[in-house]
Amino acid sequence: MKFIYYTNNIFYYLTLVLYLTFIYGMFMQVLLGGIQVILFFVLLFNYDKFSEKMKQHLSTYGILSTIFLLCFFYWITIGEGSPLSGILTLCLIILIPMSLGTYFTYIVYQLKKQVL
């Protein structure tokens, strides 16, 4: 569990620091998302060991991540050209993924407190 906690925190805070240069932060955010999805699947293998509250958090994260990815791919293929495209693009590219990353960081922190 320590490995998951420290790996996630390193990539999360590195992404936040790289957002000072904006473009590197966006690239790092893609890497952070991939790493968090991999860590999420690792946590799913230990799902039965967690409390009901943590199971609910992990399920919520999985559902929100799936909804985000579906909306993102829909927007890429169909949604461009809308009058709100600038605002929606900003939300789909920066705000929502970092919110999901923050939520996953919170989940891993709570798991670390429970296990250690």
C-alpha positions as CSV (number, residue, x, y, z in Angstrom):
1,M,0.0,0.0,0.0
2,K,2.9,2.3,0.7
3,F,4.1,1.9,-2.9
4,I,0.8,2.9,-4.3
5,Y,0.5,5.9,-2.0
6,Y,4.0,7.2,-2.7
7,T,3.8,6.6,-6.4
8,N,0.5,8.3,-6.7
9,N,1.7,11.3,-4.7
10,I,4.9,11.7,-6.6
11,F,3.1,11.8,-10.0
12,Y,0.2,13.9,-8.6
13,Y,2.4,16.7,-7.1
14,L,4.8,16.6,-10.1
15,T,1.8,17.2,-12.3
16,L,0.7,20.2,-10.2
17,V,4.2,21.6,-10.3
18,L,4.5,21.1,-14.1
19,Y,1.2,23.0,-14.5
20,L,3.3,26.1,-13.9
21,T,4.4,25.6,-17.5
22,F,0.9,24.6,-18.6
23,I,1.8,22.5,-21.6
24,Y,4.1,20.2,-19.6
25,G,1.4,19.9,-17.0
26,M,-1.1,18.8,-19.6
27,F,1.3,16.1,-20.8
28,M,2.0,15.0,-17.3
29,Q,-1.7,14.8,-16.6
30,V,-2.1,12.2,-19.2
31,L,0.7,10.1,-17.6
32,L,-0.9,10.7,-14.2
33,G,-4.3,9.5,-15.5
34,G,-2.8,6.3,-16.9
35,I,-0.9,5.6,-13.7
36,Q,-3.9,6.2,-11.6
37,V,-6.0,3.8,-13.7
38,I,-3.3,1.1,-13.3
39,L,-3.2,1.7,-9.6
40,F,-7.0,1.6,-9.5
41,F,-7.0,-1.9,-11.1
42,V,-4.3,-3.0,-8.6
43,L,-6.6,-1.8,-5.7
44,L,-9.5,-3.7,-7.3
45,F,-7.6,-7.0,-6.8
46,N,-7.6,-6.2,-3.1
47,Y,-11.2,-4.9,-3.1
48,D,-12.5,-7.5,-0.6
49,K,-10.0,-6.4,2.1
50,F,-11.3,-2.8,2.3
51,S,-14.0,-1.4,4.5
52,E,-17.4,-0.6,3.0
53,K,-16.6,3.1,2.9
54,M,-13.5,2.5,0.9
55,K,-15.3,0.1,-1.4
56,Q,-17.9,2.8,-2.0
57,H,-15.2,5.4,-2.8
58,L,-13.4,3.0,-5.2
59,S,-16.7,2.2,-7.0
60,T,-17.5,5.9,-7.2
61,Y,-14.1,6.7,-8.7
62,G,-14.5,3.9,-11.2
63,I,-17.9,5.0,-12.3
64,L,-16.9,8.7,-12.5
65,S,-13.7,7.8,-14.5
66,T,-15.8,5.7,-16.9
67,I,-18.3,8.4,-17.4
68,F,-15.5,11.0,-18.0
69,L,-13.8,8.8,-20.6
70,L,-17.1,8.2,-22.5
71,C,-17.9,11.9,-22.5
72,F,-14.3,12.7,-23.6
73,F,-14.4,10.3,-26.5
74,Y,-17.9,11.5,-27.5
75,W,-16.7,15.1,-27.4
76,I,-13.7,14.3,-29.6
77,T,-15.7,12.5,-32.2
78,I,-19.0,14.4,-32.3
79,G,-19.2,17.4,-30.0
80,E,-16.9,19.9,-31.6
81,G,-18.5,23.0,-33.2
82,S,-20.8,23.7,-30.3
83,P,-21.0,27.4,-29.0
84,L,-19.8,26.1,-25.7
85,S,-16.9,24.2,-27.1
86,G,-14.2,26.3,-25.5
87,I,-15.6,26.0,-22.0
88,L,-16.4,22.3,-22.4
89,T,-13.0,21.6,-23.8
90,L,-11.3,23.4,-20.9
91,C,-13.4,21.3,-18.4
92,L,-12.8,18.0,-20.3
93,I,-9.1,18.5,-20.7
94,I,-8.1,20.1,-17.4
95,L,-10.6,20.6,-14.6
96,I,-12.4,17.2,-14.6
97,P,-9.3,15.0,-14.9
98,M,-7.5,16.9,-12.1
99,S,-10.6,16.6,-10.0
100,L,-10.7,12.9,-10.5
101,G,-6.9,12.7,-9.8
102,T,-7.5,14.6,-6.6
103,Y,-10.3,12.3,-5.6
104,F,-8.1,9.2,-6.2
105,T,-5.3,10.8,-4.2
106,Y,-7.8,11.2,-1.3
107,I,-8.9,7.6,-1.6
108,V,-5.3,6.3,-1.6
109,Y,-4.6,8.6,1.5
110,Q,-7.6,7.1,3.3
111,L,-6.5,3.6,2.5
112,K,-3.0,4.3,3.7
113,K,-4.4,5.6,7.0
114,Q,-6.5,2.4,7.4
115,V,-3.8,-0.1,6.5
116,L,-0.8,1.4,8.3
